[in-house]
């Protein structure tokens, strides 16, 4: 018998007081961390587009029942299916009460919780959007035209974001274009300033006052957040860079060359290679995520495998501790929920949920599968705050939709390994 679908016990997400499990969301809960905390290409938590709500604006417990099966795993029903993008959804960022999603169709939509109505839409005509991060009242977007654009909330209207800068900045250009030593050779014998990416920018991360950008041109660039100046350009990989993940003084880059590389800073504050995490031969690493304590690094491959490495105490050596066949097709994205659950999105249109299992030879055991998208799942993000006894999971797909799911904190294993 199949497991019953997870159905909210009240009128749904379009109700201002929608229910999730045993909880009613009365108003959105904002969190406002330090701007220097680490956030990867699609995750940043701060009070965007307005002030934080008062302490009374929290989640209120009510008495209802959930629709979980007691065994055999779980099936899930999306709490919301958000349409509106003109192209496939490429990235998601969480920013306080807002969810930002961008698409290959060049548009960026801001959805306001809890009812997830469209708050604003911007960015059309500026090149296909590959990645985005939100920092304070600014949004940074990476584009296929090899530029990073900076958007800021308008002082005249909070639901209008205006373009305030483009990286590299004009000031950066003017300071470097006169010297021949600032130019580097790119493909087809062309020259560019070293501060410029030569191909599509695929990923962004913000960490410790810096913005990191990874590109199909195989380089990782480091930008200072305070003045947006490009400080370094690193020839990081032998093929396209697909994802970045910072943690505990280390920035991890995953690439189509089948490697995840760990970058740290030397005594001169320059980034240097600390280690290489090897995957399967001729397999692209499409995604990388790192646990909150920095001890575990996870990579998702084009062969459907998820691999995990454990760092030593000094974070300068990593040991492969598990690998598992997560999907029959390529893993396109990964997402961590706390230190216990790992979510993987795939070209097979599904999302798998894995639970850390201390006594499993695989390290993680599958506890759930989410189906519903009609195209490959390109991006995943999970809320940092509990809602009821679980968290909200957001998924974006090539089917042009953003879907919202609720994942419980306590899920029994489908099987023991």
C-alpha positions, 0 to 999 in steps of 0.5 A: 500500500502506498503511503498517504500524501502529506496534505495540509490540514487546513485551507492551504498556502493561499490562506493568510494563516495557512497550516503546516502539520501541527502549526499555523503560520500567522505571519512570516518569521524573519531572521537577520544574521551577520552579513559576513555569515556564509551563504552559497549561491542560493542561500542568504538569510537577512531582513530584505525589503523591510524591517523585521517583525515583532516578537509576537509574529511567530508560529502558533501551535494548534491541534491538528493531525498530519498525514504521514505513513508509519512505515514504508517511507513518505510521499509528499504533496507540494504546499504550493506550486508557483508559476510565473517564470518565462524560463526554467528556474535556475536558482533560489535564495531565501531572505527573511520572509522572502523567497527569490527565484530566478530563471533562464528567461532572465527574470527574477521573482520575489515571493512574500511568505506566508501566502507566497504571492508575487511581491515584485519582479525584476531583471528582465533583459539582462541575460539569463540568470544562473545564480543569486545571493541576497545580502542585506538590502542588496541582491547579487545576480550572476548571468550568462553574459559573464556579468554580476549585477547588483540590485538594491531596494528603491528608497521610493518603493520597497517593492522596486529593485533597481540596478545599482552596479555591475561587476566588474565596476566602472571604477575597477575598469578605469583602474586597470585597462591602461596596463597591458599586464592586467590583460590575460589571454582567453579562448580564440586568442582574445584578451580580457582584463583579469577582473572579467569572467570570459564565460557564463558565471554559474555560481555565487557565494558570500562569505566573510566579507567577500563575494566569490564567483565561479564560471564556465571559464574555469576561474573563481574570482574574489570580490570585496563586498564593501566596495565591490572591487575584484581582488583575485582571479584564480585558475581553479579548475580544468573545466567549468565550475558548477558550484561554490560552498564556503565554511570554516575558512574554506571555500569549496568549488565543484567542477565538470573536471570531476574534482572538488577543490578546497581553498583557504587563505595564506598569511598574505590573505591570498587564496591557495589550494588546500586540498582536492577531493576526487570523484569518479573518473569522467564524471562532473560534480554539479553540486557541493554543500558543506555541513554547518560545522565544516566537517562534512563535504558532499558532492553530487555527480552527473552519474547519479552518485552522492559522495561524502568526505570528512575533514580532519581537525585542522580542515586541511585533509579530507577522507572519503567516507561514503558514496551512494547511488542517489539517482538513476540520472545526474544529481543537479543540486544538494541541500542540507537540513540541519546536520541530519538530513541531506536532500538531492535533486536530480535530472530524473525529476525527483528529490530524494531525502537522506538521513544520517545513519551512524551504523550504516556503511553508506553513511546516509539512508534514504527516508523519502522521495518527493515527486511532482516536478515535470522537469529536472530539479535544478535547485533546492533550498531549505528554511533555517527555522523550524515550522512545526516539527519540520522545515520548508523545502523549496525546489526549482525545476526546468518545468518553470515552477517553484514548489514548496514542501514541508519536511518533518524533522523526525522520519523513520528509516525505510530500511536498515543498511 
